[in-house]
Each structure stands twice: as C-alpha cells, then as structure tokens.
Amino acid sequence: MVKRAILLLAACLLTAPAPALAQQGGAPKVTVAQPLEAQVVDSSEFTGRFYVVESVSIQAQVTGYLAQIDFVDGQMVNAGDQLFLIDPQIYEAAVAQARADV
C-alpha cells in the first residue's frame, strides 16, 4: 500500500507542468572561473619485488666480541673494506702470555 502511494506521488510530481523561465525571472545566472595554470609532472607507481644480484655469506674464522660494525645494511662494499672490528684485548692478552712464556 505504501509503495503504491509513493509511486503515485512520484508520477504526479513528474507529470506536473514545469514553471516557465519568464515566471522565475529569466535565465539563471552562471558564473565563469578562469582556468588554473600549473605544471603537471607525470609519474607512475608500480608494485613489485626486489631481488639482490649477488649475496655474500659472512662467517667468522676467529672468536671474539665485535667492537664495531663499519657498514650499513644494503651499503655497497668493495673487496678489502673493513666490515667489522673484533675487540683486540683477547688477542693482545694472548700475545703477552706467549711473550711471558718465552
């Protein structure tokens, strides 16, 4: 019943005569804006994965505690670059002990 009433009301509103422009005071006022000039930079975004070209496994050949790390993850390193500094106190003590034994 409510649906029929809504449909009947919509049909009456759609078929009612529209008032003439002359009765409303003429054509509606239209405003015009100047276009905005700006530089547009084309850019593209892509999702994906990065894979390393070469990877290296670093394994200690001596024992000791690291005193400092001289590289940052992802940094380019060359052959011969110092990567770590092992605490020298253990080795200095071993040298002193060997000299004392002699």
C-alpha positions as CSV (number, residue, x, y, z in Angstrom):
1,M,0.0,0.0,0.0
2,V,2.8,2.4,0.9
3,K,4.7,1.5,-2.3
4,R,1.6,2.4,-4.4
5,A,1.3,5.7,-2.7
6,I,4.9,6.6,-3.3
7,L,4.7,5.6,-6.9
8,L,1.5,7.7,-7.4
9,L,3.2,10.7,-5.7
10,A,6.3,10.4,-7.9
11,A,4.1,10.1,-11.0
12,C,2.2,13.3,-10.1
13,L,5.4,15.2,-9.5
14,L,7.0,14.1,-12.8
15,T,3.9,14.9,-14.9
16,A,3.2,18.3,-13.3
17,P,3.9,21.2,-15.7
18,A,7.2,23.0,-15.1
19,P,7.0,26.7,-14.4
20,A,8.2,28.9,-17.3
21,L,11.5,30.7,-17.2
22,A,9.7,34.0,-17.5
23,Q,7.8,33.3,-14.3
24,Q,11.1,32.7,-12.5
25,G,12.7,35.9,-13.5
26,G,14.6,34.8,-16.6
27,A,17.6,32.6,-17.2
28,P,19.7,31.5,-14.2
29,K,22.9,33.3,-13.5
30,V,26.0,31.4,-14.5
31,T,29.5,32.2,-13.0
32,V,32.6,31.6,-15.0
33,A,36.1,30.9,-13.5
34,Q,39.4,31.3,-15.2
35,P,41.4,28.1,-15.7
36,L,44.3,27.4,-13.3
37,E,47.7,27.1,-14.9
38,A,50.1,24.7,-13.2
39,Q,52.9,22.4,-14.2
40,V,52.0,18.7,-14.1
41,V,54.7,16.1,-13.6
42,D,53.9,12.7,-15.0
43,S,54.7,9.9,-12.6
44,S,54.0,6.2,-12.3
45,E,53.9,3.9,-9.3
46,F,54.5,0.2,-9.6
47,T,54.4,-2.5,-7.0
48,G,57.0,-5.2,-7.2
49,R,59.7,-7.1,-5.5
50,F,63.5,-6.5,-5.5
51,Y,66.0,-9.3,-5.6
52,V,69.7,-9.0,-5.0
53,V,72.0,-9.6,-7.8
54,E,74.7,-11.0,-5.6
55,S,74.7,-12.0,-1.9
56,V,77.5,-12.9,0.4
57,S,77.6,-15.1,3.4
58,I,79.9,-13.8,6.2
59,Q,81.3,-16.4,8.6
60,A,83.8,-15.6,11.4
61,Q,87.1,-17.5,11.2
62,V,88.2,-16.4,14.7
63,T,86.4,-15.9,18.0
64,G,85.9,-12.7,19.8
65,Y,83.4,-9.9,20.5
66,L,82.6,-7.3,17.9
67,A,83.8,-3.8,19.0
68,Q,82.2,-2.0,16.0
69,I,80.4,-2.6,12.7
70,D,81.7,-0.5,9.8
71,F,78.9,-0.9,7.3
72,V,75.2,-0.3,7.0
73,D,72.8,-3.0,5.6
74,G,72.4,-2.5,1.9
75,Q,75.6,-0.5,1.5
76,M,77.9,-1.2,-1.4
77,V,81.2,-2.6,-0.2
78,N,84.4,-3.4,-2.1
79,A,87.0,-6.1,-1.6
80,G,89.3,-5.2,1.2
81,D,86.9,-2.9,3.0
82,Q,86.8,-3.3,6.8
83,L,83.4,-4.6,7.8
84,F,83.9,-5.4,11.5
85,L,86.4,-4.7,14.3
86,I,86.9,-7.5,16.8
87,D,87.8,-6.5,20.3
88,P,91.6,-6.7,20.3
89,Q,92.0,-7.2,24.1
90,I,91.7,-11.0,23.9
91,Y,94.5,-11.2,21.2
92,E,96.7,-8.7,23.0
93,A,96.4,-10.8,26.1
94,A,97.3,-14.0,24.2
95,V,100.4,-12.2,22.7
96,A,101.5,-11.0,26.2
97,Q,101.1,-14.6,27.5
98,A,103.2,-16.0,24.7
99,R,105.9,-13.5,25.3
100,A,105.9,-14.3,29.0
101,D,106.2,-18.0,28.3
102,V,109.3,-17.3,26.2
